[in-house]
């Protein structure tokens, strides 16, 4: 993309300053908030944070090829500068302006305590079968990541699928006003980031903020099974936003029934009841977990709201292989390793345990601490331990200070470790001695539990290889 600096000035209501370097238009081809990744021809945005001030790096940005800068304090620059009150807000304003210039068929915004990243990825996968799609990459779902994503939109894009995350109130209210979704999906409200929200009701209200930015004529996609459903419906009605529902409730427009799971796939029925569509469809997907059936239902509802037909949607469901770190399956000698290490909160851990125990054989859970749970953290960890015991998990292997009290609740079979490596070696021992066949690895991002999955698989591969070599030599 290319932008004219005068467009930036107008979009952010800024004041042009600095050297104009002649009468020719000033054109920039990218936007950067970090001099370490800045490309020649970029606009550099000097962001002020709690522990840094991007204005200190304006000189570095210019030396690396920035052709203009966006600043919030007067300073001498040798390239054109646009002065605003707050560069963070201006960054969002420019992204919002750019989004409106692109002739998208639709922008789908996705939020929720659990499932938003998988639902986003599934939506992008479905849409990309017959359209050009831009989707949020990684975890770029905050007040810096979302504007950055929107500024990657080009005139060739048909759809955008934009993830919106939050760890405090009013964050999604800000993001949705930038993105202006045509379709807004709320996957679920659960006890995640309670430290920033205070209560489940705080989570419900924050997720519901996405509705405030929905375009005129837009649609909200709501989970009938989630806490807060009635609140979101009422808010949608107040904002004059149409609603399409998904879930297990009989009245859901996309109802999930007849769920079954095998070792390497799930199967379920979707009963569709939306406008002129009245049909039931059996779906199989090469992923695990009932919650993935719900993610699929959310994606189907969003696609219907965006105007797609079932023949448009179905192919993208059946060949969707999931998202890295989210219920990804690897073969163990007699079972499955389920890597769900990307993140964790109490409801997502319980959902993953439900998935694990449906696999044939005995199971162990490797759990890192769940972060941002506030003053109820110990109680919530203990509740997960009790749930795992009740469901028949044989071994609970724990890492992180927050998990220590879970040992007592779970009882025999629970062990706490000071490192991921020590935990992984115990998991390897349990597998090699055939004490367990299946393994779930989960934890908050800060716990870095993917290291456990990597160590277990590497150790078992080396062990199997050595046995193979010994057999050949014999």
CORSUL-V589604 format. One record per residue. N is the residue number from 1. RES is the residue in one small letter. SS is DSSP state (alpha for helix, beta for strand, coil for the rest). NEAR is the number of other ideal C-beta (glycine too) atoms within 10 Angstrom. D_FIRST is the distance of its C-alpha to the first C-alpha in whole Angstrom. Layout:
n: [N & N]
res: [RES & RES]
ss: [SS & SS]
near: [NEAR & NEAR]
d_first: [D_FIRST & D_FIRST]
This chain:
n: [1 & 2 & 3 & 4 & 5 & 6 & 7 & 8 & 9 & 10 & 11 & 12 & 13 & 14 & 15 & 16 & 17 & 18 & 19 & 20 & 21 & 22 & 23 & 24 & 25 & 26 & 27 & 28 & 29 & 30 & 31 & 32 & 33 & 34 & 35 & 36 & 37 & 38 & 39 & 40 & 41 & 42 & 43 & 44 & 45 & 46 & 47 & 48 & 49 & 50 & 51 & 52 & 53 & 54 & 55 & 56 & 57 & 58 & 59 & 60 & 61 & 62 & 63 & 64 & 65 & 66 & 67 & 68 & 69 & 70 & 71 & 72 & 73 & 74 & 75 & 76 & 77 & 78 & 79 & 80 & 81 & 82 & 83 & 84 & 85 & 86 & 87 & 88 & 89 & 90 & 91 & 92 & 93 & 94 & 95 & 96 & 97 & 98 & 99 & 100 & 101 & 102 & 103 & 104 & 105 & 106 & 107 & 108 & 109 & 110 & 111 & 112 & 113 & 114 & 115 & 116 & 117 & 118 & 119 & 120 & 121 & 122 & 123 & 124 & 125 & 126 & 127 & 128 & 129 & 130 & 131 & 132 & 133 & 134 & 135 & 136 & 137 & 138 & 139 & 140 & 141 & 142 & 143 & 144 & 145 & 146 & 147 & 148 & 149 & 150 & 151 & 152 & 153 & 154 & 155 & 156 & 157 & 158 & 159 & 160 & 161 & 162 & 163 & 164 & 165 & 166 & 167 & 168 & 169 & 170 & 171 & 172 & 173 & 174 & 175 & 176 & 177 & 178 & 179 & 180 & 181 & 182 & 183 & 184 & 185 & 186 & 187 & 188 & 189 & 190 & 191 & 192 & 193 & 194 & 195 & 196 & 197 & 198 & 199 & 200 & 201 & 202 & 203 & 204 & 205 & 206 & 207 & 208 & 209 & 210 & 211 & 212 & 213 & 214 & 215 & 216 & 217 & 218 & 219 & 220 & 221 & 222 & 223 & 224 & 225 & 226 & 227 & 228 & 229 & 230 & 231 & 232 & 233 & 234 & 235 & 236 & 237 & 238 & 239 & 240 & 241 & 242 & 243 & 244 & 245 & 246 & 247 & 248 & 249 & 250 & 251 & 252 & 253 & 254 & 255 & 256 & 257 & 258 & 259 & 260 & 261 & 262 & 263 & 264 & 265 & 266 & 267 & 268 & 269 & 270 & 271 & 272 & 273 & 274 & 275 & 276 & 277 & 278 & 279 & 280 & 281 & 282 & 283 & 284 & 285 & 286 & 287 & 288 & 289 & 290 & 291 & 292 & 293 & 294 & 295 & 296 & 297 & 298 & 299 & 300 & 301 & 302 & 303 & 304 & 305 & 306 & 307 & 308 & 309 & 310 & 311 & 312 & 313 & 314 & 315 & 316 & 317 & 318 & 319 & 320 & 321 & 322 & 323 & 324 & 325 & 326 & 327 & 328 & 329 & 330 & 331 & 332 & 333 & 334 & 335 & 336 & 337 & 338 & 339 & 340 & 341 & 342 & 343 & 344 & 345 & 346 & 347 & 348 & 349 & 350 & 351 & 352 & 353 & 354 & 355 & 356 & 357 & 358 & 359 & 360 & 361 & 362 & 363 & 364 & 365 & 366 & 367 & 368 & 369 & 370 & 371 & 372 & 373 & 374 & 375 & 376 & 377 & 378 & 379 & 380 & 381 & 382 & 383 & 384 & 385 & 386 & 387 & 388 & 389 & 390 & 391 & 392 & 393 & 394 & 395 & 396 & 397 & 398 & 399 & 400 & 401 & 402 & 403 & 404 & 405 & 406 & 407 & 408 & 409 & 410 & 411 & 412 & 413 & 414 & 415 & 416 & 417 & 418 & 419 & 420 & 421 & 422 & 423 & 424 & 425 & 426 & 427 & 428 & 429 & 430 & 431 & 432 & 433 & 434 & 435 & 436 & 437 & 438 & 439 & 440 & 441 & 442 & 443 & 444 & 445 & 446 & 447 & 448 & 449 & 450 & 451 & 452 & 453 & 454 & 455 & 456 & 457 & 458 & 459 & 460 & 461 & 462 & 463 & 464 & 465 & 466 & 467 & 468 & 469 & 470 & 471 & 472 & 473 & 474]
res: [x & x & x & x & x & x & x & x & x & x & x & x & x & x & x & x & x & x & x & x & x & x & x & x & x & x & x & x & x & x & x & x & x & x & x & x & x & x & x & x & x & x & x & x & x & x & x & x & x & x & x & x & x & x & x & x & x & x & x & x & x & x & x & x & x & x & x & x & x & x & x & x & x & x & x & x & x & x & x & x & x & x & x & x & x & x & x & x & x & x & x & x & x & x & x & x & x & x & x & x & x & x & x & x & x & x & x & x & x & x & x & x & x & x & x & x & x & x & x & x & x & x & x & x & x & x & x & x & x & x & x & x & x & x & x & x & x & x & x & x & x & x & x & x & x & x & x & x & x & x & x & x & x & x & x & x & x & x & x & x & x & x & x & x & x & x & x & x & x & x & x & x & x & x & x & x & x & x & x & x & x & x & x & x & x & x & x & x & x & x & x & x & x & x & x & x & x & x & x & x & x & x & x & x & x & x & x & x & x & x & x & x & x & x & x & x & x & x & x & x & x & x & x & x & x & x & x & x & x & x & x & x & x & x & x & x & x & x & x & x & x & x & x & x & x & x & x & x & x & x & x & x & x & x & x & x & x & x & x & x & x & x & x & x & x & x & x & x & x & x & x & x & x & x & x & x & x & x & x & x & x & x & x & x & x & x & x & x & x & x & x & x & x & x & x & x & x & x & x & x & x & x & x & x & x & x & x & x & x & x & x & x & x & x & x & x & x & x & x & x & x & x & x & x & x & x & x & x & x & x & x & x & x & x & x & x & x & x & x & x & x & x & x & x & x & x & x & x & x & x & x & x & x & x & x & x & x & x & x & x & x & x & x & x & x & x & x & x & x & x & x & x & x & x & x & x & x & x & x & x & x & x & x & x & x & x & x & x & x & x & x & x & x & x & x & x & x & x & x & x & x & x & x & x & x & x & x & x & x & x & x & x & x & x & x & x & x & x & x & x & x & x & x & x & x & x & x & x & x & x & x & x & x & x & x & x & x & x & x & x & x & x & x & x & x & x & x & x & x & x & x & x & x & x & x & x & x & x & x & x & x & x & x & x & x & x & x & x & x & x & x & x & x & x]
ss: [coil & coil & beta & beta & alpha & alpha & alpha & alpha & alpha & alpha & alpha & alpha & coil & coil & beta & beta & beta & coil & coil & coil & coil & coil & coil & coil & coil & coil & beta & beta & coil & beta & beta & beta & coil & coil & coil & coil & coil & coil & coil & coil & coil & beta & beta & beta & beta & coil & coil & beta & coil & coil & coil & coil & beta & alpha & alpha & alpha & alpha & alpha & alpha & alpha & alpha & alpha & alpha & coil & coil & coil & coil & beta & beta & beta & beta & coil & coil & coil & coil & coil & coil & coil & coil & beta & beta & beta & beta & coil & coil & coil & alpha & alpha & alpha & alpha & alpha & alpha & alpha & alpha & alpha & alpha & alpha & alpha & alpha & alpha & alpha & coil & coil & coil & coil & beta & beta & beta & beta & beta & beta & coil & coil & coil & coil & alpha & alpha & alpha & alpha & alpha & alpha & alpha & alpha & alpha & alpha & alpha & alpha & coil & coil & coil & coil & coil & beta & beta & beta & coil & coil & coil & coil & coil & coil & coil & coil & coil & alpha & alpha & alpha & alpha & alpha & alpha & coil & coil & coil & coil & coil & coil & coil & coil & beta & beta & beta & beta & beta & coil & coil & coil & coil & coil & coil & coil & alpha & alpha & alpha & alpha & alpha & alpha & alpha & alpha & alpha & coil & coil & coil & beta & beta & beta & beta & coil & coil & coil & coil & coil & coil & coil & alpha & alpha & alpha & alpha & coil & coil & alpha & alpha & alpha & alpha & alpha & alpha & alpha & alpha & alpha & alpha & alpha & alpha & alpha & alpha & coil & coil & coil & coil & coil & beta & beta & beta & beta & beta & coil & coil & coil & coil & coil & alpha & alpha & alpha & alpha & alpha & alpha & alpha & alpha & alpha & alpha & coil & coil & coil & beta & beta & beta & beta & beta & beta & coil & coil & coil & coil & coil & coil & beta & beta & beta & beta & beta & beta & beta & beta & coil & coil & coil & coil & beta & beta & beta & beta & beta & beta & beta & beta & beta & coil & coil & beta & beta & beta & beta & beta & beta & beta & beta & beta & coil & coil & coil & coil & alpha & alpha & alpha & alpha & alpha & alpha & alpha & alpha & alpha & alpha & alpha & alpha & alpha & alpha & alpha & alpha & coil & coil & coil & coil & alpha & alpha & alpha & alpha & alpha & alpha & alpha & alpha & alpha & coil & coil & coil & coil & beta & coil & coil & beta & coil & beta & beta & beta & beta & coil & coil & coil & coil & beta & beta & beta & beta & beta & coil & coil & coil & coil & coil & alpha & alpha & alpha & alpha & alpha & alpha & alpha & alpha & alpha & alpha & alpha & alpha & coil & coil & coil & coil & coil & beta & beta & beta & beta & beta & beta & coil & coil & coil & coil & coil & alpha & alpha & alpha & alpha & alpha & alpha & alpha & alpha & alpha & alpha & alpha & alpha & alpha & alpha & alpha & alpha & alpha & alpha & coil & coil & coil & beta & beta & beta & beta & beta & coil & alpha & alpha & alpha & coil & coil & alpha & alpha & alpha & alpha & alpha & coil & coil & coil & beta & beta & beta & beta & coil & coil & alpha & alpha & alpha & alpha & alpha & alpha & alpha & alpha & alpha & alpha & alpha & alpha & alpha & coil & coil & coil & coil & coil & beta & beta & beta & beta & beta & coil & coil & alpha & alpha & alpha & coil & coil & alpha & alpha & alpha & alpha & alpha & alpha & alpha & alpha & alpha & alpha & alpha & alpha & alpha & alpha & alpha & alpha & alpha & alpha & alpha & alpha & alpha & alpha & alpha & alpha & coil]
near: [14 & 9 & 21 & 12 & 22 & 12 & 15 & 25 & 17 & 12 & 19 & 23 & 11 & 22 & 11 & 15 & 16 & 19 & 11 & 12 & 12 & 7 & 5 & 7 & 10 & 20 & 13 & 23 & 13 & 19 & 23 & 20 & 22 & 13 & 20 & 8 & 10 & 22 & 12 & 10 & 14 & 21 & 28 & 30 & 26 & 21 & 20 & 15 & 10 & 4 & 4 & 10 & 12 & 24 & 16 & 11 & 22 & 22 & 15 & 14 & 25 & 18 & 12 & 17 & 14 & 26 & 20 & 25 & 29 & 26 & 23 & 22 & 10 & 11 & 15 & 9 & 19 & 13 & 21 & 20 & 23 & 27 & 20 & 21 & 10 & 13 & 24 & 19 & 14 & 24 & 25 & 22 & 20 & 27 & 22 & 19 & 18 & 21 & 21 & 12 & 13 & 17 & 8 & 17 & 15 & 22 & 24 & 31 & 32 & 32 & 31 & 26 & 28 & 25 & 27 & 24 & 24 & 26 & 29 & 28 & 23 & 28 & 28 & 19 & 20 & 27 & 27 & 15 & 13 & 13 & 15 & 13 & 18 & 21 & 19 & 26 & 12 & 10 & 13 & 16 & 24 & 17 & 18 & 17 & 19 & 27 & 26 & 18 & 23 & 25 & 18 & 17 & 19 & 9 & 10 & 8 & 17 & 16 & 24 & 26 & 29 & 28 & 29 & 32 & 23 & 25 & 15 & 13 & 15 & 11 & 19 & 28 & 18 & 19 & 27 & 22 & 14 & 22 & 28 & 19 & 28 & 23 & 27 & 35 & 32 & 30 & 28 & 28 & 28 & 24 & 21 & 28 & 20 & 22 & 15 & 16 & 24 & 14 & 12 & 16 & 13 & 16 & 26 & 22 & 20 & 25 & 27 & 25 & 23 & 25 & 25 & 15 & 22 & 23 & 15 & 8 & 9 & 23 & 25 & 28 & 30 & 29 & 26 & 20 & 15 & 22 & 17 & 23 & 19 & 11 & 17 & 26 & 17 & 11 & 19 & 21 & 12 & 9 & 14 & 10 & 20 & 13 & 16 & 22 & 24 & 29 & 22 & 16 & 14 & 10 & 9 & 23 & 24 & 27 & 20 & 24 & 13 & 12 & 15 & 13 & 19 & 12 & 14 & 12 & 14 & 22 & 14 & 21 & 15 & 25 & 17 & 20 & 16 & 15 & 9 & 4 & 12 & 9 & 10 & 12 & 15 & 9 & 18 & 13 & 21 & 13 & 25 & 26 & 25 & 18 & 24 & 25 & 24 & 27 & 32 & 27 & 30 & 31 & 33 & 30 & 28 & 33 & 26 & 24 & 23 & 22 & 12 & 20 & 10 & 15 & 8 & 17 & 24 & 15 & 13 & 22 & 20 & 11 & 10 & 20 & 12 & 19 & 18 & 13 & 18 & 26 & 22 & 20 & 18 & 14 & 12 & 19 & 11 & 13 & 20 & 22 & 21 & 27 & 25 & 25 & 27 & 21 & 21 & 25 & 23 & 22 & 19 & 24 & 25 & 17 & 22 & 24 & 24 & 15 & 22 & 26 & 16 & 18 & 21 & 12 & 14 & 18 & 24 & 25 & 29 & 27 & 32 & 27 & 21 & 26 & 20 & 15 & 21 & 14 & 9 & 14 & 20 & 14 & 11 & 18 & 23 & 17 & 17 & 25 & 23 & 13 & 17 & 28 & 18 & 9 & 15 & 11 & 23 & 18 & 21 & 24 & 26 & 24 & 27 & 23 & 10 & 22 & 26 & 14 & 16 & 23 & 17 & 10 & 17 & 21 & 11 & 9 & 17 & 21 & 15 & 17 & 19 & 10 & 11 & 24 & 12 & 16 & 26 & 26 & 16 & 16 & 27 & 20 & 12 & 20 & 23 & 13 & 8 & 12 & 13 & 23 & 19 & 24 & 29 & 27 & 31 & 29 & 29 & 24 & 15 & 15 & 23 & 14 & 29 & 19 & 19 & 32 & 25 & 15 & 19 & 25 & 18 & 12 & 17 & 19 & 10 & 11 & 14 & 12 & 10 & 10 & 10 & 10 & 10 & 9 & 8 & 7 & 6 & 5]
d_first: [0 & 4 & 7 & 10 & 13 & 15 & 13 & 14 & 17 & 18 & 16 & 18 & 21 & 21 & 23 & 22 & 24 & 24 & 24 & 22 & 22 & 23 & 22 & 19 & 15 & 14 & 10 & 8 & 6 & 7 & 10 & 13 & 17 & 19 & 19 & 21 & 17 & 15 & 13 & 14 & 11 & 11 & 12 & 15 & 17 & 21 & 22 & 26 & 27 & 31 & 32 & 29 & 27 & 24 & 25 & 27 & 24 & 23 & 24 & 23 & 20 & 20 & 22 & 19 & 17 & 15 & 15 & 16 & 17 & 18 & 22 & 25 & 27 & 28 & 28 & 28 & 24 & 24 & 20 & 19 & 20 & 19 & 23 & 23 & 26 & 24 & 21 & 21 & 21 & 19 & 16 & 17 & 17 & 14 & 13 & 15 & 14 & 10 & 12 & 15 & 12 & 11 & 14 & 16 & 19 & 20 & 19 & 22 & 23 & 25 & 28 & 31 & 33 & 33 & 32 & 28 & 26 & 28 & 28 & 24 & 24 & 27 & 25 & 21 & 24 & 26 & 23 & 21 & 24 & 23 & 19 & 16 & 16 & 14 & 17 & 18 & 18 & 22 & 23 & 20 & 21 & 22 & 21 & 19 & 18 & 17 & 15 & 13 & 13 & 12 & 8 & 8 & 8 & 7 & 9 & 11 & 12 & 16 & 17 & 16 & 19 & 19 & 22 & 24 & 26 & 29 & 32 & 33 & 33 & 31 & 28 & 27 & 28 & 25 & 22 & 23 & 23 & 19 & 18 & 21 & 22 & 23 & 25 & 27 & 28 & 31 & 32 & 35 & 37 & 39 & 40 & 37 & 36 & 39 & 39 & 37 & 38 & 42 & 43 & 42 & 41 & 39 & 37 & 37 & 36 & 33 & 32 & 33 & 31 & 28 & 29 & 29 & 25 & 26 & 25 & 27 & 29 & 27 & 30 & 31 & 32 & 35 & 37 & 41 & 42 & 40 & 42 & 40 & 40 & 42 & 40 & 37 & 39 & 40 & 37 & 35 & 38 & 38 & 34 & 35 & 33 & 34 & 35 & 35 & 37 & 37 & 40 & 44 & 45 & 47 & 45 & 41 & 39 & 38 & 41 & 42 & 45 & 47 & 45 & 46 & 45 & 46 & 46 & 42 & 41 & 41 & 43 & 43 & 43 & 40 & 42 & 40 & 41 & 38 & 38 & 40 & 39 & 43 & 43 & 43 & 41 & 42 & 39 & 40 & 37 & 37 & 37 & 39 & 40 & 41 & 38 & 36 & 38 & 37 & 33 & 33 & 35 & 32 & 29 & 31 & 32 & 28 & 28 & 31 & 29 & 26 & 28 & 28 & 32 & 34 & 33 & 30 & 30 & 33 & 32 & 29 & 32 & 34 & 32 & 31 & 32 & 31 & 29 & 30 & 32 & 33 & 36 & 35 & 39 & 40 & 44 & 47 & 50 & 51 & 49 & 45 & 43 & 41 & 38 & 36 & 36 & 32 & 34 & 37 & 39 & 42 & 41 & 39 & 42 & 44 & 42 & 41 & 45 & 46 & 44 & 46 & 49 & 49 & 49 & 52 & 54 & 54 & 51 & 50 & 47 & 45 & 44 & 42 & 42 & 40 & 39 & 38 & 41 & 43 & 47 & 47 & 46 & 49 & 50 & 47 & 47 & 51 & 50 & 48 & 51 & 53 & 51 & 51 & 54 & 55 & 53 & 55 & 52 & 55 & 53 & 51 & 49 & 48 & 46 & 45 & 47 & 46 & 48 & 51 & 53 & 52 & 55 & 58 & 56 & 56 & 59 & 60 & 57 & 55 & 54 & 52 & 50 & 49 & 46 & 44 & 45 & 49 & 48 & 46 & 49 & 52 & 49 & 50 & 54 & 54 & 52 & 54 & 57 & 56 & 57 & 54 & 51 & 48 & 46 & 43 & 41 & 39 & 39 & 36 & 33 & 35 & 38 & 36 & 38 & 36 & 38 & 41 & 40 & 39 & 42 & 44 & 43 & 43 & 47 & 48 & 46 & 48 & 51 & 51 & 51 & 54 & 56 & 55 & 56 & 59 & 60 & 59 & 61 & 64]
